Amino acid sequence: MKRTVPFLFSFLLLLSSVSPLRAQELETGYFLGGNPYAFRLNPAFQSERNIVSIGLGQTGLGAWSNLGASTLLYPDANGYLYTFLNDRVDEQAFLRKISRKNILSADARVNLLTIGFWSKSSFMTLDFNVRSLNSGSVPYDLFDFLKGGTGNRSSFDFSGTGVRSKSFAEAAFGWSRNYDNVFNVGFRVKALVGIAEAEAVMKNLTLAASAEGRWSIRSEGYLNASSPSFSLRSQDGYLDIADLQIRDDHIGPAGFGGAIDLGVSWNVLPILTLSASVLDLGAIRWNREIRGHSPESSYEWAPSGDDRTEGGDWEAEIEEAAARLESLFRFRDESGKAGGHMDMLPFQVLAGAEFRMPFYERLTVGALYTGRGGACFARNTGRFSLNWNPLNFLSLSTSATLNRLGESFGFALNLHPAALNLLIGCDYIPVHTIDMAPMIDSIPSSLRHFAAIPRDQAKFNLYLGLNLAFGKSRLDHAKRFK
């Protein structure tokens, strides 16, 4: 019991502040000159030249959460950090920072192979990727209970608490065409092969305390997993979660699916281009080899007292209650039930406008809107960027974002000489950080200035891409608006 709250807080802080993943592409590179992977953000965009990469294509990781470090950590006068559970943190001020639904997402995309080539006015791509989408959900009432206990409320609803993870391989074919240097249209068709999927969610979880000191807990949840390699033993009709094994002799797809990307761009004026795209319209049907259901049940606990001087009796009572609570979260084995599960991908909508400076054709200003939908992913972002192509083989972009998660900056650099294309970028460079060194006693002094996390936001991503380019250049920056 004494370790439960610190462990839970450490888990929340780890996911919300330093989780290393998020699946969207490098948005700062949307208007970046010569970006060979711009077709991932808008299938209508085309590369300057033919490209090929094997294992070195654009790979990215990132994180997103509506829980910020400044919500969970608070500094004192000496700079030492303490958590929101400390009595010095005002309860109401803390709870005003908490959303009804708190999302933690951690995803990645690894590029294995990319081929892009020109055929007259058409540009076609073929790329293979491995993607991982992960998320967790924590309700408002859990923070309310941890902070205030039952002092102000007698009932709490923790329903919806859970984690989800899915990994799949993606093979995509893309086509785009330029019409008179005015319109560009394009699409990408994706074949998806599931690698593994798992979810554990409490569909119903409530806690109520009576005036007599009785505690009542009701729960119902489910646990599902899809992978031929997963093996989970069943004991007395219930899944033994601690006995999860991965078998090397059972390797195969966990499901199949498909998706499509659509994009368009339009040179409205010689100095203005409008563009829009919709990404990841599709779904995967998972096989669901493992199914578990924790049926709706309840447990009432009436402590005999809180006289801790009788340590043996009090500890025995806590142990008995913990054992009873554990039985509420056992999942009945229902793996024999036939049928898979259709799961929609989190989709994205992007709309951009790029304005070229009339006095300097190599300098542009861009505005980009990004909307994301799907379970645990819905949010909107606006981004403004300044894009500069000082040399034919060098392009730079900087971006600024301001939303309810706080302000941040991004950058992208694309070095694209004759036979090489190097891309590096980041969308979220925090303006304010929190120094974690006072809380980490064992950190070496030489690394203490690196022990910082974003203060007002839990956003991070980093992208790196390297590919070979060949053939003559098809896009002239000085002419693409004409």
C-alpha positions in Angstrom: 0.0 0.0 0.0 2.8 2.4 0.8 4.4 1.9 -2.6 1.2 2.2 -4.6 0.9 5.9 -4.8 4.6 6.7 -5.5 4.7 4.0 -8.2 1.5 5.3 -9.8 2.8 8.9 -9.8 6.2 7.8 -11.3 4.3 6.0 -14.0 2.2 9.0 -14.9 5.2 11.4 -14.8 7.2 9.1 -17.0 4.5 8.8 -19.7 3.3 12.4 -19.6 6.7 14.1 -19.5 9.4 12.0 -21.2 7.6 9.3 -23.3 9.7 9.0 -26.4 7.1 8.6 -29.2 4.3 10.2 -31.3 3.4 9.1 -34.8 2.7 12.2 -36.9 5.2 13.3 -39.5 7.6 16.2 -39.2 5.1 19.1 -39.6 7.8 21.8 -39.7 8.9 20.1 -43.0 5.5 20.6 -44.7 6.8 23.7 -46.6 10.5 22.7 -46.5 12.1 23.0 -49.9 13.4 19.8 -51.4 11.8 17.6 -48.6 11.8 14.1 -50.2 9.3 12.9 -47.6 6.7 15.7 -48.0 4.4 13.1 -49.8 3.8 11.6 -46.4 2.2 14.8 -45.2 0.4 15.5 -48.5 0.4 12.8 -51.3 0.1 15.6 -53.9 3.6 16.8 -53.0 6.5 15.6 -55.2 10.2 15.1 -54.7 12.7 17.1 -56.7 14.4 14.0 -58.0 14.2 10.2 -57.9 15.0 8.9 -54.5 15.8 5.6 -52.8 16.6 4.6 -49.2 17.1 1.3 -47.5 16.9 1.4 -43.7 17.9 5.0 -43.6 14.7 6.8 -44.7 12.8 9.2 -42.5 12.3 7.7 -39.0 10.7 9.5 -36.2 9.7 9.3 -32.6 7.7 11.7 -30.4 5.3 12.1 -27.5 2.0 13.8 -26.7 -0.1 14.3 -23.6 -2.5 16.8 -22.1 -0.7 16.4 -18.8 2.2 18.7 -18.4 5.1 18.5 -16.0 4.0 21.8 -14.4 0.8 20.1 -13.5 2.5 17.2 -11.6 5.7 18.9 -10.2 6.1 22.1 -8.2 9.3 23.9 -7.1 9.9 25.4 -3.7 11.9 28.5 -2.9 15.2 26.6 -3.2 14.3 25.0 -6.5 13.6 21.6 -5.1 10.7 19.9 -6.8 7.8 18.2 -5.0 4.8 16.5 -6.4 1.1 17.5 -6.6 0.5 15.2 -3.6 2.4 17.6 -1.3 0.2 19.5 1.1 1.7 22.8 -0.1 -0.1 22.4 -3.5 -3.6 23.8 -3.3 -6.1 21.1 -4.2 -8.5 23.2 -6.2 -5.7 25.0 -8.1 -4.2 21.6 -9.1 -7.5 20.1 -10.1 -8.3 23.0 -12.4 -5.3 21.9 -14.5 -6.7 18.4 -14.9 -8.9 17.5 -17.9 -11.9 15.1 -17.7 -9.9 12.7 -19.8 -6.1 12.7 -19.6 -4.3 11.1 -22.6 -0.8 9.7 -22.8 0.3 8.7 -26.3 3.6 7.1 -27.4 4.1 6.1 -31.0 6.8 5.6 -33.6 7.4 5.0 -37.3 10.5 3.3 -38.7 11.1 3.5 -42.4 12.6 0.3 -44.0 12.5 1.1 -47.7 11.5 4.1 -49.9 11.6 4.4 -53.6 10.4 7.4 -55.5 10.6 8.0 -59.2 9.4 10.4 -61.9 7.5 9.3 -65.0 6.7 12.4 -67.2 4.5 14.6 -65.0 3.8 11.9 -62.5 5.7 11.1 -59.3 5.3 7.6 -57.8 6.5 6.2 -54.5 6.8 2.8 -52.9 7.7 2.7 -49.2 7.6 0.1 -46.4 7.4 1.1 -42.7 6.8 -0.4 -39.3 4.6 1.7 -37.0 3.6 1.4 -33.4 0.7 3.3 -31.9 0.3 3.4 -28.1 -1.9 5.3 -25.7 -3.1 5.4 -22.1 -6.1 7.1 -20.5 -6.4 8.4 -16.9 -9.7 10.0 -15.8 -10.1 13.2 -13.7 -11.5 11.3 -10.7 -8.3 9.4 -10.2 -6.3 12.6 -9.6 -9.1 13.9 -7.4 -9.0 10.8 -5.3 -5.2 10.8 -5.0 -5.1 14.5 -4.0 -8.1 15.0 -1.8 -9.2 11.5 -0.8 -12.7 11.3 0.4 -12.6 14.6 2.2 -14.8 16.5 -0.3 -16.4 13.6 -2.2 -17.8 10.2 -1.4 -17.9 8.6 -4.8 -15.4 8.5 -7.7 -15.6 7.1 -11.3 -12.4 5.7 -12.7 -14.1 4.2 -15.7 -12.0 4.3 -18.9 -8.7 3.8 -17.3 -6.6 1.7 -19.5 -3.8 1.2 -22.0 -3.7 0.3 -25.7 -0.9 -0.7 -28.0 -0.8 -1.8 -31.6 2.1 -2.4 -34.0 1.8 -3.1 -37.7 3.8 -3.1 -41.0 2.8 -0.8 -43.8 3.4 -1.1 -47.5 2.3 2.0 -49.4 2.1 2.9 -53.1 1.7 6.6 -54.0 1.0 8.5 -57.1 0.8 12.3 -57.8 0.6 14.4 -60.9 1.2 18.0 -61.8 -1.2 19.8 -64.1 0.3 22.8 -65.9 2.2 23.8 -62.7 -1.1 24.9 -61.2 -2.8 21.8 -59.7 -1.2 18.8 -58.0 -3.3 15.8 -57.0 -2.2 12.6 -55.3 -3.0 9.6 -53.3 -1.3 6.8 -51.3 -2.8 3.3 -51.0 -1.6 1.3 -48.0 -1.7 -2.4 -47.2 -1.4 -3.1 -43.5 -0.3 -6.3 -41.8 -0.8 -6.5 -38.0 2.2 -7.5 -35.9 0.7 -7.3 -32.4 -2.1 -5.6 -30.5 -3.1 -5.5 -26.9 -5.5 -3.5 -24.7 -6.5 -3.6 -21.1 -9.3 -1.2 -20.2 -11.6 -0.8 -17.2 -15.0 -0.3 -18.8 -16.6 0.4 -15.4 -14.7 1.2 -12.2 -16.3 3.1 -9.4 -15.5 3.7 -5.7 -17.9 4.9 -3.0 -17.4 5.6 0.7 -20.3 5.8 3.1 -20.6 7.9 6.2 -20.1 4.8 8.3 -16.7 4.2 6.8 -17.6 1.4 4.4 -16.0 1.3 1.0 -17.8 -0.1 -2.0 -15.9 -0.9 -5.3 -17.5 -2.0 -8.5 -15.6 -3.0 -11.6 -15.8 -4.5 -15.1 -13.1 -4.6 -17.6 -11.6 -6.5 -20.5 -8.2 -7.6 -21.8 -7.6 -8.4 -25.4 -4.4 -9.3 -27.4 -3.7 -10.3 -31.0 -0.5 -12.1 -32.0 0.2 -15.8 -32.8 3.4 -15.4 -30.8 1.5 -14.5 -27.6 0.9 -17.3 -25.1 -1.1 -16.7 -21.9 -1.8 -19.6 -19.6 -5.3 -20.0 -18.1 -5.8 -21.1 -14.5 -9.2 -22.1 -13.2 -10.7 -20.3 -16.2 -8.9 -17.0 -15.6 -6.0 -15.6 -17.6 -2.6 -15.5 -15.7 -1.3 -12.1 -16.9 2.0 -12.7 -15.1 2.7 -15.7 -17.3 2.7 -14.0 -20.7 5.2 -15.6 -23.0 6.3 -14.9 -26.6 6.9 -18.0 -28.6 9.5 -18.0 -31.4 7.9 -21.0 -33.2 4.6 -19.1 -33.8 5.3 -16.2 -36.0 2.7 -14.7 -38.3 0.3 -11.8 -39.0 -2.0 -10.7 -36.2 -4.4 -9.1 -38.6 -4.9 -7.3 -42.0 -6.2 -4.0 -43.1 -5.8 -1.1 -45.4 -5.8 2.7 -45.6 -5.6 5.6 -48.1 -4.2 9.1 -48.1 -5.5 11.9 -50.3 -4.0 15.2 -51.1 -4.3 18.3 -53.4 -2.4 21.6 -53.9 -3.3 24.6 -55.9 -1.2 27.6 -57.0 -4.0 30.1 -56.6 -1.7 33.1 -57.3 1.9 33.4 -58.5 2.8 34.0 -54.9 0.2 31.9 -53.0 -0.3 28.1 -52.8 -3.1 26.3 -50.9 -3.0 22.6 -50.1 -4.9 20.0 -48.1 -4.7 16.3 -47.3 -6.4 13.5 -45.3 -4.2 10.8 -44.0 -4.7 7.3 -42.6 -8.4 6.7 -43.6 -8.6 3.0 -42.9 -8.7 0.2 -40.4 -7.1 -3.1 -39.3 -9.1 -6.3 -38.5 -7.2 -8.0 -35.6 -7.5 -11.7 -35.1 -7.8 -11.5 -31.3 -6.1 -14.7 -30.2 -6.5 -13.8 -26.5 -9.8 -12.5 -25.0 -10.4 -11.8 -21.3 -13.3 -10.3 -19.5 -13.6 -9.2 -15.9 -17.3 -9.5 -15.3 -19.1 -6.8 -13.4 -18.6 -7.4 -9.7 -18.4 -5.5 -6.5 -16.6 -5.6 -3.1 -17.4 -3.9 0.1 -14.9 -3.3 2.8 -15.6 -2.1 6.3 -12.4 -1.5 8.3 -12.6 -2.3 11.9 -10.6 0.8 12.8 -7.4 2.7 12.1 -5.6 1.9 15.3 -2.1 1.3 13.9 -0.7 0.5 17.3 -2.1 -2.9 16.7 0.2 -3.3 13.7 -0.4 -7.0 13.1 -4.2 -6.9 12.9 -4.2 -3.7 10.9 -1.6 -5.1 8.3 -3.5 -8.4 8.1 -6.7 -6.5 7.4 -5.0 -4.5 4.6 -3.6 -7.7 3.1 -7.0 -9.3 3.1 -8.6 -6.3 1.5 -5.8 -6.2 -1.2 -6.4 -9.9 -2.0 -10.1 -9.3 -2.4 -9.5 -6.2 -4.6 -7.1 -8.3 -6.8 -10.0 -10.7 -7.5 -12.0 -7.9 -9.0 -9.4 -7.4 -11.7 -9.1 -11.0 -12.8 -9.9 -11.6 -16.4 -12.1 -14.7 -17.3 -10.6 -16.5 -20.3 -12.9 -16.1 -23.3 -10.2 -16.8 -26.0 -12.3 -19.5 -27.5 -14.9 -17.1 -28.7 -14.7 -16.7 -32.5 -14.4 -13.4 -34.3 -11.9 -10.6 -34.8 -12.1 -6.9 -34.1 -12.1 -4.0 -36.5 -10.0 -1.1 -35.4 -9.9 2.3 -37.1 -6.6 4.1 -37.5 -6.3 7.6 -35.9 -6.7 9.8 -39.0 -5.3 13.3 -39.7 -6.5 16.3 -41.6 -4.0 19.0 -42.8 -4.6 22.3 -44.5 -1.8 24.7 -45.5 -1.2 28.0 -47.1 2.2 29.2 -48.4 3.0 32.8 -49.3 6.2 33.6 -51.3 7.8 36.9 -50.5 7.5 39.1 -53.7 10.9 40.7 -53.0 12.8 37.4 -52.5 11.5 34.3 -54.2 13.6 32.0 -52.0 11.7 33.0 -48.8 8.2 31.9 -47.9 5.8 32.0 -45.0 3.5 29.1 -44.3 0.5 28.4 -42.1 -0.5 24.8 -41.3 -3.6 23.4 -39.5 -3.5 19.8 -38.3 -6.5 18.0 -36.9 -6.4 14.5 -35.5 -9.3 12.2 -34.8 -9.9 8.8 -33.4 -10.0 7.3 -29.9 -7.6 9.0 -27.5 -6.1 11.1 -30.3 -8.5 14.0 -31.0 -6.8 17.4 -31.0 -6.1 20.5 -33.2 -2.8 22.3 -33.8 -1.9 25.5 -35.6 1.6 26.1 -36.9 3.3 29.1 -38.6 6.6 28.6 -40.4 9.3 30.6 -42.1 11.0 28.8 -44.9 14.3 29.8 -46.6 16.1 28.2 -49.6 19.4 30.1 -49.5 21.1 27.7 -51.9 19.9 25.2 -54.4 21.0 22.3 -52.2 20.1 23.8 -48.8 16.7 24.5 -47.3 15.7 25.6 -43.8 12.4 26.0 -41.9 11.5 27.2 -38.5 8.1 27.0 -37.0 6.1 28.3 -34.0 3.1 26.6 -32.3 0.9 28.1 -29.6 -2.0 26.1 -28.1 -3.4 25.1 -24.7 -0.4 22.9 -24.1 1.9 25.8 -24.3 4.1 27.5 -26.9 7.0 25.7 -28.6 9.3 26.1 -31.6 10.4 23.7 -34.3 13.2 23.5 -36.9 14.0 21.5 -40.1 17.1 21.3 -42.2 17.3 19.7 -45.5 20.7 19.2 -47.2 20.2 18.0 -50.7 23.3 18.1 -53.0 23.6 16.1 -56.2 23.4 12.5 -54.9 22.5 12.8 -51.2 19.6 14.1 -49.2 19.9 14.6 -45.4 16.9 15.7 -43.4 16.8 16.4 -39.7 14.1 18.2 -37.7 12.0 18.6 -34.6 8.5 20.1 -34.2 8.6 20.8 -30.4 11.4 22.7 -28.7 10.0 23.8 -25.4 10.4 27.4 -24.4 10.2 26.7 -20.6 11.8 23.6 -18.9 11.9 22.2 -15.4 15.3 21.2 -13.9 15.0 17.6 -12.6 18.6 17.4 -11.2 17.5 18.2 -7.6 15.3 15.1 -7.6 18.0 12.8 -9.0 20.8 12.4 -6.4 22.8 9.9 -8.5 23.1 12.0 -11.7 26.7 12.8 -12.6 27.6 16.5 -12.3 28.6 16.6 -16.0 25.1 15.6 -17.0 23.1 17.7 -14.6 22.4 20.5 -17.1 20.8 17.9 -19.4 18.3 16.8 -16.7 15.4 19.0 -17.9 11.9 18.3 -19.1 9.3 20.5 -20.7 7.4 22.6 -18.1 4.1 23.4 -19.7 3.7 20.7 -22.3 4.4 17.0 -22.8 5.3 17.2 -26.5 8.4 15.9 -28.2 9.5 14.5 -31.6 12.6 14.1 -33.6 13.1 13.0 -37.2 16.1 11.9 -39.2 16.1 10.9 -42.8 18.9 10.0 -45.2 18.4 8.8 -48.8 20.1 8.8 -52.2 18.9 11.0 -55.1 19.4 10.5 -58.8 18.2 11.8 -62.1 17.7 15.4 -63.1 15.8 17.9 -60.9 12.1 18.2 -61.8 11.1 21.0 -59.4 12.6 24.5 -59.8 11.9 26.6 -56.8 12.1 29.8 -58.9 9.4 28.5 -61.2 7.0 26.4 -59.1 4.7 29.3 -58.5 4.4 30.3 -62.2 
